């Protein structure tokens, strides 16, 4: 996989929203949801995108597919610049590009039957497809995701959250796409159901040769499904690299803090693990701090962090972090600041 050419190449992508001020004389403000993001994805690869709620993960995924129009930047899919396509050409391109939404129930039209919901992308991508063939395609993908044919004429409210997400997955794969953005696909589901959906997505990836962008705040799920990791903070990439490198040798203080907060199944290990406790909430993307956006919460920030915005730099092959002290220096400084979990609980 490492020698494969990128199937998707994103360069300097930004998505901003203009917010109207409250009051007659209030000025409008700009929210930088995605800020100068660059990355590539190879065919058959799963890129995990992680970060706290509100960091821009979902906006990034939707901007790539132009479900939200990006403000600037480049999205090249198989050699085609998606940001320059007409609306009609973009609709055709979406035959190869699909999305699975976070809330399975809310993403399904309650007035439509399961069969019509799953068939809807086919009507757009292949308008000349006959009714019989369209139904056959729908039944095939229903079987592939674990739904029986008898469900085809039922409505979304008749299904559990896990079944509804299977309907959403069937809808996402019915046009036989090459890339799927999975936008928090299990976060709204019961823990008992999450593993089933994750295993289904892994099976579909292997069976269909899919390329996935897997967006989640759940690091344990991301570690299970991803080949490479992209860590976002306040709309910017702060670390990226192979799964093992990011999880075992995090080079950015924010990544290290996220990993130290992730649940550990073994209570004995959890009690002795050292934790990095971040102070306060993330700054507003409307008015981010100068220099490094993470500096107001970073336990190792220094004066340079307020004046200079760090750029991504290599810490090892294929592994980059946007920190003035990236790599072992950051790890050394962070270890000096960390406390055992029991001490954190006592505090």
C-alpha positions, 0 to 999 in steps of 0.5 A, spaced: 500 500 500 505 504 501 507 504 494 500 506 491 499 513 488 494 517 492 487 516 489 485 523 493 490 529 494 487 535 498 491 541 498 491 547 502 483 546 503 480 551 508 472 552 509 470 558 513 463 561 515 461 568 515 457 569 522 452 575 522 453 579 529 448 580 534 445 587 534 444 592 529 451 595 529 455 588 530 460 586 525 460 580 522 465 574 524 469 569 520 469 562 523 475 558 520 472 551 521 477 548 516 484 551 516 489 550 510 489 542 511 493 538 506 493 530 506 493 525 501 489 518 501 492 512 497 487 507 494 485 501 499 487 505 505 483 508 511 485 514 514 483 516 521 481 523 522 481 524 530 480 530 534 475 533 540 468 535 538 468 542 534 475 541 531 472 541 524 472 533 522 465 533 519 466 539 516 473 537 512 469 530 510 463 534 507 468 539 504 472 534 500 465 531 497 463 539 496 456 537 500 459 544 504 463 548 499 470 549 501 472 557 501 479 555 498 484 550 496 484 543 492 481 537 492 484 532 486 480 525 486 483 521 481 486 526 477 480 531 477 479 537 480 473 537 484 472 544 486 472 546 479 467 541 477 460 544 475 454 541 479 452 536 474 459 533 473 460 533 481 453 529 481 456 524 476 463 524 480 459 522 486 458 515 484 465 514 486 464 518 492 459 517 498 458 518 505 455 515 511 452 520 516 453 520 524 446 520 526 442 514 522 435 515 524 436 523 522 439 521 516 433 517 513 427 520 510 421 518 514 417 519 508 421 514 504 421 506 504 428 503 505 428 501 498 427 508 496 432 510 500 437 506 498 435 506 491 435 514 491 443 515 489 442 510 483 436 515 480 442 520 480 448 516 478 444 512 473 438 515 471 437 510 465 437 504 470 431 500 469 426 499 475 427 491 475 435 492 475 435 498 480 431 493 485 435 487 484 441 492 486 438 494 492 436 487 494 444 485 493 446 491 498 441 490 503 443 482 503 451 485 504 449 489 510 445 484 513 438 486 512 433 481 509 429 483 503 422 483 507 425 490 510 425 493 503 418 496 504 418 498 511 420 505 514 425 508 518 422 509 524 421 501 524 428 500 525 433 500 531 439 505 531 444 499 528 439 497 523 438 504 521 445 505 520 446 498 516 440 502 511 445 508 511 451 504 509 447 500 504 445 507 501 452 509 501 455 503 497 449 502 492 453 506 487 459 502 488 463 508 490 471 507 491 471 512 497 467 513 503 467 518 508 465 515 514 462 521 519 462 518 526 458 512 523 458 509 530 458 514 535 450 515 536 450 507 537 449 503 543 456 500 545 454 493 544 452 495 536 458 499 535 463 493 534 458 490 529 458 496 525 465 497 525 466 489 523 461 490 517 465 496 515 472 493 515 469 487 511 466 491 506 473 495 505 476 488 504 471 485 500 470 491 495 477 494 496 474 501 498 478 507 500 475 510 507 476 516 511 474 514 518 472 520 522 471 519 529 473 522 536 473 514 539 481 513 539 480 505 540 475 505 534 480 509 529 486 505 532 482 498 530 480 501 523 485 506 520 492 505 516 494 512 517 492 518 522 490 525 521 489 529 528 485 536 527 485 541 532 481 548 531 481 546 524 488 545 523 492 538 522 497 538 528 499 531 527 499 525 521 503 519 520 502 511 520 497 508 525 503 505 529 507 511 529 502 516 532 499 511 537 505 509 540 510 515 539 505 521 539 509 527 537 505 533 538 502 535 545 495 535 543 496 528 540 499 525 547 493 528 551 488 525 547 491 518 547 492 519 555 485 520 556 483 514 552 479 509 556 484 502 558 480 496 559 485 493 564 483 497 571 490 495 573 494 499 567 489 504 567 490 506 575 498 507 574 498 510 567 500 517 567 495 522 564 496 529 561 490 533 563 488 539 558 486 546 562 480 549 559 476 548 553 478 549 546 479 557 543 474 559 539 475 558 531 472 565 530 478 568 534 484 563 535 490 565 539 496 568 535 502 563 534 500 556 535 492 555 537 494 549 542 498 554 546 493 556 551 492 549 553 499 546 552 503 544 558 509 545 555 508 552 551 513 557 551 514 564 548 515 562 541 509 558 541 505 565 542 509 569 536 510 563 531 505 558 528 509 552 527 508 548 521 508 540 520 515 537 520 518 530 519 519 527 526 520 520 522 519 517 515 512 519 514 510 522 521 509 529 521 507 534 527 506 541 527 510 543 534 516 547 535 518 541 540 515 536 536 518 529 537 522 526 543 523 533 545 516 534 546 515 527 549 521 529 554 517 535 556 510 532 557 513 526 561 515 531 566 508 534 566 504 528 566 501 525 573 499 518 574 492 517 573 490 516 581 494 523 582 489 526 577 483 523 580 485 525 587 486 532 584 
